[in-house]
Amino acid sequence: MNKTLRYKCLFLDHDDTSVNSTPTIHHKAHIEVMKKMRPLIPPLSLNEWFTKNFHPGVMEYMKEDLLMTDEEIEIEYEIWREYTEKIIPDFFAGIIETLIQYKNRGGKVVVVSHSDKDLIERDYKTKGFSGKDSFFPDMIFGWTTDATKRKPHPWPVVTALEALGIAPKDSIIIDDLKPGVLMGKNAGVEVVAAGWGHNIPVIKDYMKENSIAYCNSVEELRNFLLG
């Protein structure tokens, strides 16, 4: 019989938690956006881009710092979508194996991300394999224009827990940025910080202070989840 899991449901972030996507996709898309839409403003460095994702968030950055209109944000999305469609990110080493072991013990995995749902599905279908085994999440919540149904709001967590019949105390959030932490606080679910995707002091300090554990590697996450 499999060892009892500490948590019955895992809410998993996607970008820079499961897949190494910001350096290979999202930051490159940002550079292209700035080149086409704000050519007089230098693009953010990779670390600056991570920091803006952390706080205040990409949408806030576009609206408040770049003063983009709704029409411009739609163009920005089209450029971003072009990059995300043509480049499939790699999963961090060990993530898929960890999720397979977790699911084999009866755990449920729900992805909650700011990426589009169809792209998340593509990533798992294309690269979510480990030898003869494969992994696909039980539920996926991706980007939506309805701000009340995406991180940091609790709607994805509340909706999934109701559907799965699992209590907040029996679930955990794995995320690398502030929106995941705030979603956890809003939903009454504890957070474990994913610290292997970047190493930026302001983000690291915040995540350590606001999470029950800070995992520097996927191996540390596996040990936390599976013992």
HELIX and SHEET records of a PDB file:
HELIX    1   1 THR A   22  HIS A   26  3                                   5    
HELIX    2   2 HIS A   27  MET A   37  1                                  11    
HELIX    3   3 LEU A   46  PHE A   54  1                                   9    
HELIX    4   4 VAL A   58  GLU A   60  1                                   3    
HELIX    5   5 TYR A   61  ASP A   65  3                                   5    
HELIX    6   6 ASP A   70  LYS A   86  1                                  17    
HELIX    7   7 ILE A   95  ASN A  104  1                                  10    
HELIX    8   8 LYS A  117  LYS A  127  1                                  11    
HELIX    9   9 ALA A  147  LYS A  149  5                                   3    
HELIX   10  10 TRP A  155  LEU A  164  1                                  10    
HELIX   11  11 PRO A  168  ASP A  170  5                                   3    
HELIX   12  12 LYS A  178  ALA A  187  1                                  10    
HELIX   13  13 PRO A  201  GLU A  209  1                                   9    
HELIX   14  14 VAL A  218  LEU A  226  1                                   9    
SHEET    1   A 6 MET A 139  PHE A 141  0                                        
SHEET    2   A 6 LYS A 108  VAL A 112  1                                        
SHEET    3   A 6 CYS A   9  LEU A  12  1                                        
SHEET    4   A 6 SER A 171  ASP A 175  1                                        
SHEET    5   A 6 GLU A 190  ALA A 194  1                                        
SHEET    6   A 6 ALA A 213  CYS A 215  1                                        
SHEET    1   B 2 PHE A 129  SER A 130  0                                        
SHEET    2   B 2 ASP A 133  SER A 134 -1                                        
END                                                                             
